[in-house]
Amino acid sequence: MRKLFTSVMAALCMAAPLSTLSAQQTQLTEAQKEAFKKEVLPVVFEQIKEQAGIDILGWANPQLSNTFAGIPVLESSSLRAAATDPMTVHPDSVVVSLTSLGVDAASIPVVGAMIGNEVTITFEGYETKTLPIFTVGSHPITVDLPQTINVKGETGASVASVNFESPEGSTKLIDVNVSVSALNGMMNFDLLGCTLEQNEATDLVANVDIKDGLRDLASLIAGFAGSSVPATINSDYQITVGLSGLATGTIPATLYAIPENITGTLVPVGNAVVHLNMLNTMMPVEQIDVTGYKDNAVTYSVLYLDMTKTESSASTVSSLVVDNWKYGSEAKTDSTLTNKTFITMTDNTPSIPTTPEAAVKSVVNRVVTQLAEDGEATWYELSIAQTGNKDATTAEDATPVVDITVSPYTAGTEAIADVDITTYKDGEATATYTVRATADLTSKVITVDVINGETTYGTAYFTSNAADIITANEEIAEEAAAIRIIPTDNGVRVLNAERADYQIVSMTGSTVARGVVSGDETISTANLPKGIYVIAVDQNGDREVVKFVR
């Protein structure tokens, strides 16, 4: 049950600065330190993983399941196109109830009194890293990395601080060292170092140097979960992603283990080849071949992805079918269907989920972003079902895994969206719970609660700069009256333009169209996805900026 609800909170990305303990230092016994590490730290790291997507402990045992899996700084952050004024939705704070998750921190002498029954986990000091090898139009791709993740207890005492430090003067695309300071510096752990660079073949190479502190914590989390410690924890890792394969439509990726005390030795752990079909705008990935090496054995599997869209007068439904086949040899002459996953959704989410945890996170992120951009959410449904029957052709032939429904409504000055989630085991519903997102339409502060019956497991707070961007653009538009811009249903009418440059930008900061207009001209927007956009028209130093809804 604990795993289930921390999975729900995956949607909630965390944040907010922490207080520190008083100047009077409390001396802890070794037994108290061990109790803290065993009872509290695993929960803290699990929350960071599920709520923010930063799997600190999982970095000790990388898996190669998709293009960037196993590269901490990439899989834990969202890539976005840089722009002059990108729209951002950053977490402000989240409060997690320890007692509702079954953690009895109060049972630890001294430490329990510092922590209380809940913790607040926050991000601090985002730093933007630019990856020049990726571009969207003329904009490089950037990734936001936190400099600190802080955790405080109910009493305001500092529980832990996870620090991401970049060495000064490093020329690598990303170069970070991660460490943890717990209980106001009374306990310290070096976790890992991670670098990302581009080699001569324009491929990405990431190196993960796992420290003893992370191995210690990974052992604790394994004990906490009742599982064994993987042997792979005793290695460092290198991941390569062959971006040069974009030209041929195939991107190879390889995960290597680097055994401790054996310099220069790379042991293959897994290979993957991602096959692209850029003509399919809904799902450009059509196949992923994975080869795994474990315990002197080699495993072969292939994921086949097929996505279709059906439109009716009531809604647009996208369906993704993922076939997971295993093979007994590299020749792939024999096959076993491991599972067949059916994902059905009303339209697309920004990222297509294939697990209940990923589905919850994807849908709630969708809702939070819509509330930040539009001040309202849209009705939405997503379901995942699985079967081992290769002859199954529809979701009705499979066993349900998770159903998610977004129900938007307005109460006074608040826009509210309830994300109702039902999970299943062996076809029977096991739990129903609600993630409720509420946007204050004046301040654009978004509150997200995780609720099951009468119990609230946690609350997160998000802030957005969308209102500021829109206000600034409207002020600029008032100053430039020489050019007139009139949005219509399927286009934008530009009047009084001699010869002007225009640019259309989405609220995520991506440039979706650009060009030149002369005289009175209509720019078609019929092919743009539904959403809010900003058009900027520049003529002889005059600039007109107008927001419009497609």
Buried (B, 14 or more C-beta within 10 A) or exposed (E): EBEBBBBBBBBBBBBBEBBEBEEEEBEBEEEBBEBBBBBBBBBBBBBBBBBBBBBBBBBBBBBBBBBBBBBBBBBBBBEBBBBEBBBBBBBBBBBBBBEBBEBEBBEBEBBBBBBBBBBBBBBBEBEEBBBEEBEBEEBBBBBBBBBBBBBBBBEBBBBBBBBBEBEEEEEBBBBBBBBBBBBBEBBEBBBBBBBBBBEEEEBBBBBBBBBEBBBBBBBBBBEBEEEEBEEBBBBBBBBBBBBEBEEEEBBBBBBBBBEEEEEEEBBEBBBBBBBBEEEBEEBBBBBBBBBBBEEEEEEBBBBBBEBEEEEEEEEEBBBBBBBBBBBEEEEBEEBEBBBBBBBBBBBBBEEBBBEBBBBBBBBBBBBBBBBBBBBBBBEBBBBBBBBEEEEBEEBEEBBBBBBBBBBBEEEEEBBBBBBBBBBBEEEEEEBEBBBBBBBBBEEBBBBBBBBBEEEBBBBBBBBBBBBEBBEEBEEBBEEBEBBBBEBEEEBBBBBBBEEBBBBBBBBBBBBBBEEEBEEEBBBEBEEBEEBBBBBBBBBEEEBBBBBBEB
